Amino acid sequence: MKKIKVCIFSTCLVDLLFPKVGMAMVEVLERLGCETVLPEKQICCGQPTYNSGYSKDSMKTFKNEIDALLSIDADYIVGPSGSCVFMIKEYKDIFKDDPEYGPKAAEIDSKIYEFTQFIYRVLKVVDCGAELDAKVTVHRSCHMTRLIGERTAPFVLLDHVKDIERVPLKNVQLCCGFGGTFSAKRPELSVEMVDEKVKNIVDTDAEILIGTEESCLMNIVGRMNRLGYNKIKAMHIAEVLNHNVDINRIKYIKDTDHVVVPANGEGVF
């Protein structure tokens, strides 16, 4: 059977602060039968400058990312961050009147997925064969849930990790306060938001905080450390799904009685 070819796009924070996340993502996907390729010329997706109002100045970055991602003749494009995935999906509207980059952006939009969304909805895997004997809680990211609209895939995959105990997080729908430049422009409000998030995490008595977004983890863990909550470990979901894997436990939806849950299936907005 021909392997599914996946173009991996990384993110600035993965490259700089969370290098193990990218490797974990690649190892999980290759274990599930994918061929992965990382384009050499990709850089930032352009979200920080674009969201700060530098629309014209971001165009060169956008075009570079489009060309880099399409330099690989891949079936799909997969990334570890919902916010970056959504930024790249926005290219199709940004370049809709551009005769050269409009069609390219539309092609990328049809191929691109967040990591867990791709595993659950495209590869149709329900159990990655991972094991993690720990009490955990999960922070949902705003971009993934509100903009991409995926509230289900991470939770389904985590709940099939052997020996894991997932404790619901109070007000899981609330932002952690990072919001990119928001945390710099409105630091007082940002701190209030992350302090509430930290309190809710600590109240779960979880050993591990799991996230799907590196920027959220950076913000929350940074605040926890400053407040003295150093015993709570943080893991990106790719690291969890790559932990103590037994390939004999990998299960596809078609081989189980699992009913695919809609993307908005994990409760509150």
HUBELJO-V584474 format. One record per residue. N is the residue number from 1. OMEGA is omega as a letter, one per 20 degrees, with the letter a starting at -180 (* if undefined). D_CENTER is the distance of its C-alpha to the mean C-alpha in Angstrom with 2 decimals. Layout:
# HUBELJO-V584474
n=N omega=OMEGA d_center=D_CENTER
n=N omega=OMEGA d_center=D_CENTER
This chain:
# HUBELJO-V584474
n=1 omega=a d_center=28.20
n=2 omega=r d_center=26.42
n=3 omega=r d_center=22.98
n=4 omega=a d_center=20.04
n=5 omega=a d_center=19.30
n=6 omega=r d_center=15.72
n=7 omega=a d_center=15.18
n=8 omega=r d_center=12.39
n=9 omega=a d_center=11.34
n=10 omega=r d_center=10.46
n=11 omega=a d_center=9.95
n=12 omega=a d_center=12.83
n=13 omega=r d_center=11.66
n=14 omega=a d_center=10.66
n=15 omega=a d_center=14.06
n=16 omega=a d_center=15.91
n=17 omega=a d_center=14.82
n=18 omega=a d_center=12.47
n=19 omega=a d_center=14.08
n=20 omega=a d_center=13.88
n=21 omega=r d_center=10.12
n=22 omega=r d_center=10.86
n=23 omega=r d_center=13.90
n=24 omega=r d_center=12.50
n=25 omega=r d_center=10.18
n=26 omega=a d_center=13.40
n=27 omega=r d_center=15.59
n=28 omega=a d_center=13.91
n=29 omega=r d_center=14.03
n=30 omega=r d_center=17.53
n=31 omega=a d_center=18.66
n=32 omega=r d_center=17.88
n=33 omega=a d_center=20.12
n=34 omega=r d_center=18.18
n=35 omega=a d_center=19.51
n=36 omega=r d_center=16.99
n=37 omega=a d_center=18.03
n=38 omega=r d_center=16.78
n=39 omega=a d_center=18.64
n=40 omega=a d_center=20.71
n=41 omega=a d_center=21.13
n=42 omega=r d_center=17.65
n=43 omega=r d_center=17.20
n=44 omega=r d_center=15.36
n=45 omega=r d_center=14.18
n=46 omega=a d_center=16.77
n=47 omega=a d_center=15.05
n=48 omega=a d_center=16.89
n=49 omega=a d_center=20.26
n=50 omega=a d_center=19.88
n=51 omega=r d_center=18.94
n=52 omega=r d_center=21.82
n=53 omega=a d_center=24.24
n=54 omega=a d_center=24.79
n=55 omega=a d_center=24.36
n=56 omega=a d_center=26.95
n=57 omega=a d_center=26.01
n=58 omega=a d_center=22.44
n=59 omega=r d_center=23.83
n=60 omega=r d_center=24.54
n=61 omega=r d_center=20.97
n=62 omega=a d_center=19.72
n=63 omega=r d_center=22.39
n=64 omega=a d_center=21.69
n=65 omega=r d_center=18.04
n=66 omega=a d_center=19.37
n=67 omega=a d_center=22.08
n=68 omega=a d_center=19.97
n=69 omega=a d_center=17.54
n=70 omega=r d_center=20.64
n=71 omega=r d_center=22.61
n=72 omega=r d_center=21.19
n=73 omega=a d_center=22.67
n=74 omega=r d_center=19.65
n=75 omega=a d_center=19.19
n=76 omega=r d_center=15.48
n=77 omega=a d_center=12.87
n=78 omega=r d_center=9.41
n=79 omega=a d_center=6.64
n=80 omega=a d_center=3.86
n=81 omega=r d_center=3.15
n=82 omega=a d_center=4.57
n=83 omega=r d_center=7.58
n=84 omega=r d_center=8.39
n=85 omega=a d_center=8.14
n=86 omega=r d_center=10.40
n=87 omega=a d_center=12.57
n=88 omega=r d_center=13.28
n=89 omega=r d_center=14.09
n=90 omega=a d_center=16.46
n=91 omega=a d_center=18.41
n=92 omega=r d_center=20.38
n=93 omega=r d_center=21.90
n=94 omega=a d_center=22.45
n=95 omega=a d_center=24.32
n=96 omega=a d_center=25.88
n=97 omega=a d_center=29.36
n=98 omega=a d_center=28.91
n=99 omega=r d_center=30.80
n=100 omega=a d_center=29.09
n=101 omega=r d_center=25.45
n=102 omega=r d_center=25.28
n=103 omega=r d_center=25.42
n=104 omega=a d_center=23.03
n=105 omega=r d_center=20.38
n=106 omega=r d_center=21.06
n=107 omega=r d_center=20.69
n=108 omega=a d_center=17.24
n=109 omega=a d_center=16.24
n=110 omega=a d_center=17.64
n=111 omega=a d_center=15.67
n=112 omega=a d_center=12.09
n=113 omega=r d_center=9.21
n=114 omega=a d_center=5.51
n=115 omega=a d_center=5.89
n=116 omega=r d_center=7.17
n=117 omega=r d_center=8.74
n=118 omega=a d_center=10.45
n=119 omega=a d_center=11.76
n=120 omega=a d_center=13.12
n=121 omega=r d_center=14.36
n=122 omega=r d_center=15.35
n=123 omega=r d_center=16.29
n=124 omega=r d_center=17.32
n=125 omega=r d_center=16.77
n=126 omega=a d_center=17.07
n=127 omega=a d_center=17.65
n=128 omega=r d_center=16.30
n=129 omega=a d_center=19.38
n=130 omega=r d_center=17.87
n=131 omega=r d_center=19.93
n=132 omega=a d_center=19.38
n=133 omega=a d_center=22.45
n=134 omega=r d_center=21.23
n=135 omega=a d_center=21.00
n=136 omega=r d_center=17.49
n=137 omega=a d_center=16.00
n=138 omega=r d_center=12.54
n=139 omega=r d_center=11.33
n=140 omega=r d_center=9.66
n=141 omega=a d_center=8.20
n=142 omega=a d_center=10.75
n=143 omega=a d_center=9.25
n=144 omega=a d_center=7.21
n=145 omega=a d_center=10.46
n=146 omega=a d_center=13.14
n=147 omega=r d_center=12.49
n=148 omega=r d_center=10.59
n=149 omega=a d_center=12.39
n=150 omega=r d_center=10.33
n=151 omega=a d_center=11.57
n=152 omega=a d_center=12.60
n=153 omega=a d_center=10.76
n=154 omega=a d_center=9.07
n=155 omega=r d_center=12.55
n=156 omega=a d_center=14.56
n=157 omega=r d_center=13.18
n=158 omega=a d_center=13.62
n=159 omega=r d_center=17.02
n=160 omega=r d_center=18.16
n=161 omega=a d_center=17.68
n=162 omega=r d_center=21.31
n=163 omega=a d_center=22.85
n=164 omega=r d_center=19.89
n=165 omega=a d_center=20.99
n=166 omega=r d_center=18.48
n=167 omega=r d_center=20.01
n=168 omega=r d_center=19.04
n=169 omega=r d_center=18.14
n=170 omega=a d_center=20.67
n=171 omega=a d_center=19.57
n=172 omega=a d_center=15.95
n=173 omega=a d_center=15.73
n=174 omega=r d_center=16.79
n=175 omega=r d_center=15.06
n=176 omega=r d_center=15.04
n=177 omega=a d_center=17.14
n=178 omega=r d_center=15.26
n=179 omega=r d_center=14.74
n=180 omega=a d_center=15.11
n=181 omega=r d_center=18.87
n=182 omega=a d_center=19.59
n=183 omega=r d_center=19.76
n=184 omega=a d_center=22.30
n=185 omega=a d_center=24.25
n=186 omega=a d_center=24.50
n=187 omega=a d_center=24.33
n=188 omega=r d_center=26.58
n=189 omega=r d_center=24.59
n=190 omega=r d_center=21.27
n=191 omega=r d_center=22.90
n=192 omega=a d_center=24.21
n=193 omega=a d_center=20.82
n=194 omega=r d_center=19.19
n=195 omega=r d_center=22.44
n=196 omega=r d_center=22.22
n=197 omega=r d_center=18.70
n=198 omega=r d_center=20.03
n=199 omega=a d_center=23.11
n=200 omega=r d_center=21.37
n=201 omega=a d_center=19.35
n=202 omega=a d_center=22.63
n=203 omega=r d_center=24.50
n=204 omega=a d_center=22.57
n=205 omega=a d_center=24.10
n=206 omega=r d_center=20.93
n=207 omega=a d_center=20.91
n=208 omega=r d_center=17.18
n=209 omega=r d_center=14.42
n=210 omega=r d_center=11.08
n=211 omega=r d_center=7.85
n=212 omega=a d_center=4.13
n=213 omega=a d_center=4.76
n=214 omega=a d_center=7.50
n=215 omega=r d_center=9.83
n=216 omega=a d_center=10.20
n=217 omega=r d_center=10.96
n=218 omega=a d_center=13.29
n=219 omega=a d_center=15.03
n=220 omega=a d_center=15.54
n=221 omega=r d_center=16.60
n=222 omega=r d_center=18.79
n=223 omega=r d_center=20.51
n=224 omega=r d_center=20.99
n=225 omega=a d_center=22.63
n=226 omega=r d_center=24.86
n=227 omega=r d_center=25.91
n=228 omega=r d_center=26.73
n=229 omega=a d_center=24.21
n=230 omega=a d_center=23.67
n=231 omega=r d_center=23.78
n=232 omega=r d_center=20.37
n=233 omega=r d_center=18.00
n=234 omega=r d_center=14.28
n=235 omega=r d_center=11.87
n=236 omega=a d_center=8.22
n=237 omega=r d_center=7.91
n=238 omega=r d_center=8.50
n=239 omega=r d_center=11.60
n=240 omega=a d_center=12.70
n=241 omega=r d_center=12.71
n=242 omega=a d_center=14.60
n=243 omega=r d_center=17.06
n=244 omega=a d_center=20.71
n=245 omega=r d_center=20.16
n=246 omega=a d_center=23.21
n=247 omega=r d_center=22.99
n=248 omega=r d_center=25.70
n=249 omega=r d_center=23.46
n=250 omega=a d_center=20.94
n=251 omega=r d_center=21.51
n=252 omega=a d_center=21.00
n=253 omega=a d_center=21.32
n=254 omega=a d_center=24.63
n=255 omega=a d_center=26.12
n=256 omega=r d_center=25.51
n=257 omega=a d_center=26.59
n=258 omega=r d_center=23.07
n=259 omega=a d_center=22.92
n=260 omega=a d_center=19.75
n=261 omega=r d_center=18.50
n=262 omega=a d_center=17.85
n=263 omega=a d_center=14.48
n=264 omega=a d_center=16.01
n=265 omega=a d_center=17.44
n=266 omega=r d_center=16.11
n=267 omega=a d_center=18.79
n=268 omega=a d_center=19.09
n=269 omega=* d_center=17.74
